[in-house]
Amino acid sequence: GSGPSGINGWLNYDIGILPWLSKRPRLRHFICTFGLLPKKYDVNWPEIQLVDIRRQFPLDDNSVDYIYCSQVIEHFERYEALNILEESYRVLKPDGILRVSVPDIGKMLINYKDESAKDPERAARELNVLWWGYEKDIEPNIIGKFSKFFIRDHQWHYDMVSMKKLLTEAGFAKAKTLSFRKGETPDLERVEIDIHKKHSLYLEAKK
C-alpha cells in the first residue's frame, strides 16, 4: 500500500483505481482538473507494481530483508490482515524485519478527549475522519458519489495489544514497540509521514 510515498530502492506495491491512475498521469490530471477527484491526488507517484497484497505475494520464500507496511492493515478485515502478515512472514529471510504502523485506538481516543475540551464539534469530526480514513460526510451529489469509488475506508482498528496478538498469530515470535522514525528498518526518514505520528502506533517484528 505504498501510495505516492513509496521510494526508489524498494519494491512498491499498491492496488486500486488511484494506483492505476498513477501510471496514467494525463488521465489523472484530467479527472482532477474537472473536479471528479480532489486536486491533492494529482501528484507524481514512484514506480509501483500493481499487486493485491490480499493474495500471494509475487516473491519467493525467505527472499526479503525488510517489509514496510504503514497505514495499510487497517484498510482490511482482520482475517485479511492476518493473511497479509502470514505472507510477510513467508517471504522474509530469517531475521528479516516487518515494520507495521496503523492508527492506534488509544491515541485516537486520547486525542479526541484533549481536543474536545477546546472544540467538541471539531474533535468529533476529526475522530470520524481518522476512524473511517476519509471525510465521510460528503454531500451525495454526482461528484461526491464518483469520488467515493476511489477511497478504500478503514475496516478494522488496533491498539498495541491487539496488533501484537495479530503478529503472533501470523508467526512472529516477538514484536517490539517503537516510535515514529525509530527502528532498524531503513529509510524511515523518507517514508514515514508526519501526519501519522500523533495518532499511530509503530512496531517491528523479526522473523
Accessible surface in RSA format (square Angstrom, percent):
REM  Atomic radii and reference values for relative SASA: ProtOr
REM  Chains: A
REM  Algorithm: Lee & Richards
REM  Probe-radius: 1.40
REM  Slices: 20
REM RES _ NUM      All-atoms   Total-Side   Main-Chain    Non-polar    All polar
REM                ABS   REL    ABS   REL    ABS   REL    ABS   REL    ABS   REL
RES GLY A   1    42.79  52.8   0.00   N/A  42.79  52.8  11.67  32.0  31.12  69.7
RES SER A   2    26.51  22.4   9.88  13.2  16.63  38.3  22.35  47.6   4.16   5.8
RES GLY A   3    10.16  12.5   0.00   N/A  10.16  12.5  10.16  27.9   0.00   0.0
RES PRO A   4    70.16  51.1  53.29  48.6  16.87  61.3  53.55  44.2  16.61 103.3
RES SER A   5    41.72  35.3  29.51  39.4  12.20  28.1  21.58  46.0  20.13  28.2
RES GLY A   6    13.61  16.8   0.00   N/A  13.61  16.8   6.05  16.6   7.55  16.9
RES ILE A   7    20.74  11.8  17.29  12.9   3.45   8.3  20.51  14.8   0.22   0.6
RES ASN A   8   114.58  79.0 101.79  98.4  12.79  30.8  32.23  77.6  82.35  79.6
RES GLY A   9    86.44 106.6   0.00   N/A  86.44 106.6  42.88 117.7  43.55  97.5
RES TRP A  10    58.09  23.3  38.62  18.7  19.47  45.7  42.06  22.4  16.03  26.0
RES LEU A  11   104.33  58.1  80.84  57.8  23.49  59.1  82.62  58.0  21.71  58.4
RES ASN A  12     9.39   6.5   6.44   6.2   2.96   7.1   0.85   2.0   8.54   8.3
RES TYR A  13    23.46  11.0  21.23  12.1   2.23   5.8  19.76  14.8   3.70   4.6
RES ASP A  14    15.08  10.6  12.89  12.8   2.18   5.2   2.18   5.1  12.89  12.9
RES ILE A  15    54.61  31.1  51.60  38.4   3.01   7.3  51.60  37.2   3.01   8.2
RES GLY A  16    31.55  38.9   0.00   N/A  31.55  38.9  26.64  73.1   4.92  11.0
RES ILE A  17    75.55  43.0  68.28  50.9   7.27  17.5  70.06  50.5   5.49  14.9
RES LEU A  18    29.29  16.3  27.51  19.7   1.78   4.5  27.51  19.3   1.78   4.8
RES PRO A  19     6.78   4.9   6.78   6.2   0.00   0.0   6.78   5.6   0.00   0.0
RES TRP A  20   100.80  40.5 100.80  48.8   0.00   0.0  84.91  45.3  15.89  25.8
RES LEU A  21     1.97   1.1   1.97   1.4   0.00   0.0   1.97   1.4   0.00   0.0
RES SER A  22    16.64  14.1   1.52   2.0  15.12  34.8   0.33   0.7  16.31  22.9
RES LYS A  23    87.66  42.8  58.48  35.9  29.18  69.5  51.53  46.4  36.12  38.5
RES ARG A  24    91.88  38.6  86.88  44.3   5.00  11.9  32.40  44.3  59.48  36.0
RES PRO A  25    68.90  50.2  67.11  61.2   1.79   6.5  67.35  55.6   1.54   9.6
RES ARG A  26   217.76  91.4 206.98 105.5  10.78  25.7  82.86 113.2 134.90  81.8
RES LEU A  27    72.27  40.2  65.97  47.2   6.30  15.8  69.49  48.8   2.77   7.5
RES ARG A  28    11.44   4.8  11.44   5.8   0.00   0.0   2.41   3.3   9.02   5.5
RES HIS A  29   103.79  56.7 103.79  72.1   0.00   0.0  74.13  76.4  29.66  34.5
RES PHE A  30   109.62  54.8 106.42  65.9   3.19   8.3 109.52  66.4   0.09   0.3
RES ILE A  31    17.48   9.9  17.48  13.0   0.00   0.0  17.48  12.6   0.00   0.0
RES CYS A  32     1.88   1.4   1.43   1.6   0.45   1.1   1.43   3.6   0.45   0.5
RES THR A  33    74.83  53.2  53.43  54.2  21.40  51.0  51.80  69.6  23.03  34.8
RES PHE A  34   129.90  65.0 107.71  66.7  22.19  57.7 114.09  69.2  15.81  45.2
RES GLY A  35    35.32  43.6   0.00   N/A  35.32  43.6  27.81  76.3   7.51  16.8
RES LEU A  36    50.78  28.3  50.78  36.3   0.00   0.0  50.78  35.7   0.00   0.0
RES LEU A  37     3.20   1.8   2.09   1.5   1.11   2.8   2.45   1.7   0.75   2.0
RES PRO A  38    63.53  46.3  50.88  46.4  12.65  46.0  62.93  52.0   0.60   3.7
RES LYS A  39   156.54  76.4 143.54  88.1  13.01  31.0  86.19  77.6  70.35  74.9
RES LYS A  40   150.60  73.5 124.14  76.2  26.45  63.0  81.28  73.2  69.32  73.8
RES TYR A  41    54.09  25.3  51.18  29.1   2.91   7.6  31.93  24.0  22.16  27.3
RES ASP A  42    44.21  31.0  23.64  23.5  20.58  48.7   4.95  11.6  39.26  39.2
RES VAL A  43    63.01  41.5  57.51  52.1   5.50  13.3  63.01  54.7   0.00   0.0
RES ASN A  44   132.11  91.1 109.54 105.9  22.57  54.3  31.31  75.4 100.80  97.4
RES TRP A  45    42.12  16.9  15.39   7.4  26.73  62.8  12.47   6.6  29.65  48.1
RES PRO A  46    27.89  20.3   8.69   7.9  19.20  69.8  21.44  17.7   6.45  40.1
RES GLU A  47   131.77  75.7 117.80  89.1  13.97  33.3  60.92 117.8  70.85  57.8
RES ILE A  48     3.53   2.0   0.67   0.5   2.87   6.9   1.39   1.0   2.14   5.8
RES GLN A  49    78.88  44.1  74.39  54.4   4.49  10.7  34.37  73.2  44.51  33.8
RES LEU A  50    69.95  39.0  40.75  29.2  29.20  73.4  40.75  28.6  29.20  78.6
RES VAL A  51    19.16  12.6  14.94  13.5   4.22  10.2  18.12  15.7   1.05   2.8
RES ASP A  52    26.56  18.6  19.71  19.6   6.84  16.2  10.57  24.9  15.98  15.9
RES ILE A  53    18.10  10.3  17.32  12.9   0.78   1.9  17.32  12.5   0.78   2.1
RES ARG A  54   109.79  46.1  91.59  46.7  18.20  43.3  15.77  21.5  94.03  57.0
RES ARG A  55   176.61  74.2 168.80  86.0   7.81  18.6  57.65  78.8 118.97  72.1
RES GLN A  56   130.00  72.7 106.91  78.1  23.10  55.0  33.02  70.3  96.98  73.6
RES PHE A  57    13.70   6.9  10.36   6.4   3.34   8.7  10.36   6.3   3.34   9.6
RES PRO A  58    81.48  59.4  45.72  41.7  35.76 130.0  62.06  51.2  19.42 120.7
RES LEU A  59    42.53  23.7  29.60  21.2  12.93  32.5  35.26  24.8   7.28  19.6
RES ASP A  60   112.05  78.5 105.20 104.7   6.85  16.2  23.96  56.4  88.09  87.9
RES ASP A  61    83.90  58.8  69.26  68.9  14.64  34.6  17.98  42.3  65.91  65.7
RES ASN A  62    77.87  53.7  62.31  60.2  15.55  37.4  13.88  33.4  63.98  61.8
RES SER A  63    47.10  39.8  22.67  30.3  24.43  56.3  26.79  57.0  20.32  28.5
RES VAL A  64    24.43  16.1  21.40  19.4   3.03   7.3  24.43  21.2   0.00   0.0
RES ASP A  65    76.08  53.3  70.37  70.0   5.71  13.5  16.75  39.4  59.33  59.2
RES TYR A  66    77.67  36.3  67.78  38.6   9.89  25.7  29.71  22.3  47.96  59.1
RES ILE A  67    28.11  16.0  25.91  19.3   2.20   5.3  28.09  20.2   0.02   0.0
RES TYR A  68    50.74  23.7  26.28  15.0  24.46  63.7  25.57  19.2  25.17  31.0
RES CYS A  69    12.53   9.5   9.53  10.6   3.00   7.1   6.02  15.3   6.51   7.0
RES SER A  70    22.16  18.7  10.95  14.6  11.21  25.8   6.08  13.0  16.08  22.5
RES GLN A  71    27.05  15.1  18.26  13.3   8.79  20.9  13.69  29.1  13.36  10.1
RES VAL A  72    11.82   7.8  10.85   9.8   0.97   2.3  11.80  10.2   0.02   0.1
RES ILE A  73     0.19   0.1   0.11   0.1   0.08   0.2   0.11   0.1   0.08   0.2
RES GLU A  74     0.82   0.5   0.82   0.6   0.00   0.0   0.00   0.0   0.82   0.7
RES HIS A  75    39.50  21.6  35.67  24.8   3.83   9.8  22.45  23.1  17.05  19.8
RES PHE A  76     9.61   4.8   9.07   5.6   0.54   1.4   9.61   5.8   0.00   0.0
RES GLU A  77    65.83  37.8  65.83  49.8   0.00   0.0  19.38  37.5  46.46  37.9
RES ARG A  78    67.76  28.4  65.97  33.6   1.78   4.2  27.92  38.2  39.84  24.1
RES TYR A  79   146.40  68.4 140.60  80.0   5.80  15.1 107.62  80.9  38.78  47.8
RES GLU A  80    29.26  16.8  29.21  22.1   0.05   0.1   4.87   9.4  24.39  19.9
RES ALA A  81     0.00   0.0   0.00   0.0   0.00   0.0   0.00   0.0   0.00   0.0
RES LEU A  82    36.72  20.4  36.72  26.3   0.00   0.0  36.72  25.8   0.00   0.0
RES ASN A  83    66.88  46.1  64.95  62.8   1.93   4.7  12.38  29.8  54.51  52.7
RES ILE A  84     3.23   1.8   3.23   2.4   0.00   0.0   3.23   2.3   0.00   0.0
RES LEU A  85     0.61   0.3   0.61   0.4   0.00   0.0   0.61   0.4   0.00   0.0
RES GLU A  86    73.64  42.3  67.50  51.1   6.13  14.6  24.03  46.5  49.61  40.5
RES GLU A  87    29.54  17.0  29.42  22.3   0.12   0.3  12.33  23.8  17.21  14.1
RES SER A  88     2.54   2.1   2.54   3.4   0.00   0.0   0.00   0.0   2.54   3.6
RES TYR A  89    70.17  32.8  70.17  39.9   0.00   0.0  36.14  27.2  34.02  41.9
RES ARG A  90    53.07  22.3  46.05  23.5   7.02  16.7  47.33  64.7   5.74   3.5
RES VAL A  91     0.00   0.0   0.00   0.0   0.00   0.0   0.00   0.0   0.00   0.0
RES LEU A  92     0.00   0.0   0.00   0.0   0.00   0.0   0.00   0.0   0.00   0.0
RES LYS A  93    77.89  38.0  77.89  47.8   0.00   0.0  38.20  34.4  39.69  42.3
RES PRO A  94    97.43  71.0  82.98  75.6  14.46  52.6  84.36  69.7  13.07  81.3
RES ASP A  95   101.14  70.8  90.01  89.6  11.13  26.3  22.93  54.0  78.21  78.0
RES GLY A  96     4.87   6.0   0.00   N/A   4.87   6.0   4.61  12.7   0.26   0.6
RES ILE A  97     7.88   4.5   7.84   5.8   0.04   0.1   7.84   5.6   0.04   0.1
RES LEU A  98     0.68   0.4   0.33   0.2   0.35   0.9   0.33   0.2   0.35   0.9
RES ARG A  99     0.09   0.0   0.04   0.0   0.05   0.1   0.04   0.1   0.05   0.0
RES VAL A 100     0.71   0.5   0.69   0.6   0.02   0.1   0.71   0.6   0.00   0.0
RES SER A 101     0.48   0.4   0.13   0.2   0.35   0.8   0.01   0.0   0.47   0.7
RES VAL A 102     0.09   0.1   0.09   0.1   0.00   0.0   0.09   0.1   0.00   0.0
RES PRO A 103     2.09   1.5   1.89   1.7   0.20   0.7   1.89   1.6   0.20   1.2
RES ASP A 104    14.32  10.0  14.32  14.3   0.00   0.0   0.00   0.0  14.32  14.3
RES ILE A 105    50.01  28.5  50.01  37.3   0.00   0.0  50.01  36.0   0.00   0.0
RES GLY A 106    30.52  37.6   0.00   N/A  30.52  37.6  30.02  82.4   0.49   1.1
RES LYS A 107    76.00  37.1  74.53  45.7   1.47   3.5  49.57  44.6  26.43  28.1
RES MET A 108     1.07   0.6   0.00   0.0   1.07   2.6   0.00   0.0   1.07   1.4
RES LEU A 109    90.21  50.2  86.48  61.9   3.73   9.4  87.29  61.3   2.92   7.9
RES ILE A 110   106.45  60.6 104.74  78.0   1.70   4.1 106.18  76.5   0.27   0.7
RES ASN A 111    22.65  15.6  21.90  21.2   0.75   1.8  10.35  24.9  12.29  11.9
RES TYR A 112    80.31  37.5  76.02  43.3   4.29  11.2  42.16  31.7  38.15  47.0
RES LYS A 113   155.37  75.8 150.28  92.2   5.09  12.1  93.48  84.1  61.89  65.9
RES ASP A 114    79.28  55.5  70.92  70.6   8.36  19.8  24.23  57.0  55.05  54.9
RES GLU A 115    39.90  22.9  39.60  30.0   0.30   0.7  11.09  21.5  28.81  23.5
RES SER A 116    26.25  22.2  20.87  27.9   5.38  12.4   7.42  15.8  18.83  26.4
RES ALA A 117    93.15  85.6  49.81  76.9  43.34  98.6  61.79  87.0  31.35  83.0
RES LYS A 118   157.64  76.9 120.86  74.2  36.78  87.6  87.26  78.5  70.38  75.0
RES ASP A 119    62.16  43.5  60.40  60.1   1.76   4.2  18.98  44.7  43.18  43.1
RES PRO A 120    87.42  63.7  84.99  77.5   2.43   8.8  85.24  70.4   2.18  13.5
RES GLU A 121   116.88  67.1 108.44  82.0   8.44  20.1  72.28 139.8  44.60  36.4
RES ARG A 122   139.28  58.5 138.06  70.4   1.22   2.9  33.00  45.1 106.27  64.4
RES ALA A 123     2.28   2.1   0.00   0.0   2.28   5.2   0.87   1.2   1.42   3.8
RES ALA A 124    40.94  37.6  39.56  61.0   1.39   3.2  40.71  57.3   0.23   0.6
RES ARG A 125   100.03  42.0  94.10  48.0   5.92  14.1  45.32  61.9  54.70  33.2
RES GLU A 126    68.06  39.1  65.82  49.8   2.24   5.3  35.71  69.1  32.35  26.4
RES LEU A 127    37.51  20.9  35.08  25.1   2.43   6.1  36.79  25.8   0.72   1.9
RES ASN A 128    76.81  53.0  75.68  73.1   1.12   2.7  17.00  40.9  59.81  57.8
RES VAL A 129    48.07  31.6  46.77  42.3   1.30   3.1  47.32  41.1   0.75   2.0
RES LEU A 130    49.06  27.3  46.81  33.5   2.26   5.7  48.82  34.3   0.25   0.7
RES TRP A 131    88.18  35.4  87.72  42.5   0.46   1.1  64.44  34.4  23.74  38.5
RES TRP A 132    88.80  35.6  88.80  43.0   0.00   0.0  80.10  42.7   8.71  14.1
RES GLY A 133    35.09  43.3   0.00   N/A  35.09  43.3   6.50  17.8  28.58  64.0
RES TYR A 134    21.06   9.8  14.20   8.1   6.86  17.9  19.95  15.0   1.12   1.4
RES GLU A 135    76.50  43.9  71.83  54.3   4.68  11.1  47.85  92.5  28.66  23.4
RES LYS A 136    94.17  45.9  77.03  47.3  17.14  40.8  28.05  25.2  66.12  70.4
RES ASP A 137   102.24  71.6  78.62  78.3  23.63  55.9  26.90  63.3  75.35  75.1
RES ILE A 138    67.79  38.6  47.99  35.7  19.80  47.7  51.38  37.0  16.40  44.5
RES GLU A 139   128.95  74.0 115.56  87.4  13.39  31.9  43.75  84.6  85.20  69.6
RES PRO A 140   102.45  74.7  84.34  76.9  18.11  65.8  88.49  73.1  13.96  86.8
RES ASN A 141    74.06  51.1  64.68  62.5   9.38  22.6  36.09  86.9  37.97  36.7
RES ILE A 142   146.52  83.4 142.31 106.0   4.21  10.2 143.74 103.5   2.77   7.5
RES ILE A 143    78.80  44.8  78.41  58.4   0.40   1.0  78.41  56.5   0.40   1.1
RES GLY A 144     7.88   9.7   0.00   N/A   7.88   9.7   5.59  15.4   2.29   5.1
RES LYS A 145   125.46  61.2 119.37  73.2   6.09  14.5  68.08  61.3  57.38  61.1
RES PHE A 146    70.17  35.1  67.57  41.8   2.61   6.8  69.68  42.2   0.49   1.4
RES SER A 147    12.45  10.5  12.34  16.5   0.11   0.2   8.63  18.4   3.82   5.4
RES LYS A 148   109.53  53.4 104.69  64.2   4.83  11.5  60.03  54.0  49.50  52.7
RES PHE A 149   155.03  77.6 133.01  82.4  22.02  57.3 137.87  83.6  17.16  49.1
RES PHE A 150    21.53  10.8   7.15   4.4  14.38  37.4   9.44   5.7  12.09  34.6
RES ILE A 151    46.96  26.7  23.08  17.2  23.88  57.5  27.56  19.8  19.40  52.7
RES ARG A 152    99.21  41.7  85.47  43.6  13.73  32.7  38.94  53.2  60.27  36.5
RES ASP A 153    39.06  27.4  38.70  38.5   0.36   0.8   4.47  10.5  34.59  34.5
RES HIS A 154    20.45  11.2  13.76   9.6   6.69  17.1   7.38   7.6  13.07  15.2
RES GLN A 155    73.72  41.2  50.42  36.8  23.30  55.5  12.55  26.7  61.17  46.4
RES TRP A 156   121.37  48.7 116.91  56.6   4.45  10.5 114.21  60.9   7.16  11.6
RES HIS A 157    19.29  10.5   7.05   4.9  12.24  31.3   7.08   7.3  12.21  14.2
RES TYR A 158     0.32   0.1   0.31   0.2   0.01   0.0   0.32   0.2   0.00   0.0
RES ASP A 159    54.62  38.3  54.61  54.4   0.01   0.0  12.90  30.4  41.72  41.6
RES MET A 160    45.99  23.8  44.48  29.4   1.51   3.6  44.48  37.8   1.51   2.0
RES VAL A 161   116.54  76.7 113.22 102.5   3.32   8.0 115.11 100.0   1.43   3.9
RES SER A 162    37.54  31.7  35.35  47.2   2.20   5.1  36.22  77.1   1.33   1.9
RES MET A 163     0.00   0.0   0.00   0.0   0.00   0.0   0.00   0.0   0.00   0.0
RES LYS A 164    73.82  36.0  72.96  44.8   0.86   2.0  35.49  31.9  38.32  40.8
RES LYS A 165   122.12  59.6 115.73  71.0   6.39  15.2  92.62  83.4  29.50  31.4
RES LEU A 166     0.00   0.0   0.00   0.0   0.00   0.0   0.00   0.0   0.00   0.0
RES LEU A 167     1.49   0.8   1.49   1.1   0.00   0.0   1.49   1.0   0.00   0.0
RES THR A 168    86.08  61.2  76.20  77.3   9.88  23.5  57.20  76.8  28.88  43.7
RES GLU A 169    70.19  40.3  40.79  30.9  29.40  70.0  36.49  70.6  33.70  27.5
RES ALA A 170     7.34   6.7   0.00   0.0   7.34  16.7   0.87   1.2   6.47  17.1
RES GLY A 171    37.53  46.3   0.00   N/A  37.53  46.3  25.59  70.2  11.94  26.7
RES PHE A 172     2.52   1.3   0.45   0.3   2.08   5.4   0.56   0.3   1.96   5.6
RES ALA A 173   100.07  92.0  63.33  97.7  36.75  83.6  72.95 102.7  27.12  71.8
RES LYS A 174   166.32  81.1 156.77  96.2   9.54  22.7 104.56  94.1  61.76  65.8
RES ALA A 175    16.68  15.3   3.02   4.7  13.66  31.1   3.06   4.3  13.61  36.1
RES LYS A 176   111.09  54.2 107.16  65.8   3.93   9.4  69.91  62.9  41.18  43.9
RES THR A 177    66.61  47.4  46.30  46.9  20.31  48.4  43.95  59.0  22.66  34.3
RES LEU A 178    42.28  23.5  25.27  18.1  17.01  42.8  32.65  22.9   9.63  25.9
RES SER A 179    63.03  53.3  58.94  78.7   4.09   9.4  45.48  96.8  17.55  24.6
RES PHE A 180    24.61  12.3  16.23  10.1   8.38  21.8  16.23   9.8   8.38  24.0
RES ARG A 181    65.49  27.5  53.02  27.0  12.46  29.7   8.28  11.3  57.21  34.7
RES LYS A 182   130.94  63.9 129.21  79.3   1.72   4.1  73.67  66.3  57.27  61.0
RES GLY A 183    41.56  51.2   0.00   N/A  41.56  51.2   9.14  25.1  32.41  72.6
RES GLU A 184    92.43  53.1  73.09  55.3  19.34  46.0  40.94  79.2  51.49  42.0
RES THR A 185     5.44   3.9   0.15   0.2   5.29  12.6   0.07   0.1   5.37   8.1
RES PRO A 186    54.35  39.6  44.29  40.4  10.06  36.6  54.35  44.9   0.00   0.0
RES ASP A 187    52.31  36.6  35.50  35.3  16.81  39.7   7.05  16.6  45.26  45.1
RES LEU A 188    10.77   6.0   7.67   5.5   3.10   7.8   7.67   5.4   3.10   8.3
RES GLU A 189   123.26  70.8 108.28  81.9  14.98  35.7  59.16 114.4  64.10  52.3
RES ARG A 190   144.40  60.6 114.60  58.4  29.80  70.9  52.42  71.6  91.98  55.7
RES VAL A 191    11.57   7.6   8.17   7.4   3.40   8.2   8.28   7.2   3.29   8.9
RES GLU A 192     5.07   2.9   1.58   1.2   3.48   8.3   2.77   5.4   2.30   1.9
RES ILE A 193    65.30  37.2  60.62  45.2   4.68  11.3  63.45  45.7   1.85   5.0
RES ASP A 194    93.52  65.5  82.09  81.7  11.44  27.0  31.05  73.1  62.48  62.3
RES ILE A 195   132.47  75.4 112.41  83.7  20.06  48.3 121.56  87.5  10.91  29.6
RES HIS A 196    34.70  19.0  34.70  24.1   0.00   0.0  17.41  17.9  17.29  20.1
RES LYS A 197   113.76  55.5 109.81  67.4   3.95   9.4  56.00  50.4  57.76  61.5
RES LYS A 198   127.34  62.1 113.32  69.5  14.02  33.4  89.00  80.1  38.34  40.8
RES HIS A 199    18.87  10.3  18.87  13.1   0.00   0.0   8.10   8.3  10.78  12.5
RES SER A 200     0.00   0.0   0.00   0.0   0.00   0.0   0.00   0.0   0.00   0.0
RES LEU A 201     1.78   1.0   0.10   0.1   1.68   4.2   1.78   1.2   0.00   0.0
RES TYR A 202     5.26   2.5   4.98   2.8   0.28   0.7   4.50   3.4   0.76   0.9
RES LEU A 203     0.45   0.3   0.32   0.2   0.13   0.3   0.34   0.2   0.11   0.3
RES GLU A 204    11.59   6.7   7.79   5.9   3.81   9.1   5.73  11.1   5.86   4.8
RES ALA A 205     0.97   0.9   0.34   0.5   0.63   1.4   0.67   0.9   0.30   0.8
RES LYS A 206    91.08  44.4  82.99  50.9   8.09  19.3  43.05  38.7  48.03  51.2
RES LYS A 207    53.14  25.9  24.42  15.0  28.72  68.4  36.30  32.7  16.84  17.9
END  Absolute sums over single chains surface
CHAIN  1 A    11920.7      10012.4       1908.3       7038.3       4882.4
END  Absolute sums over all chains
TOTAL         11920.7      10012.4       1908.3       7038.3       4882.4
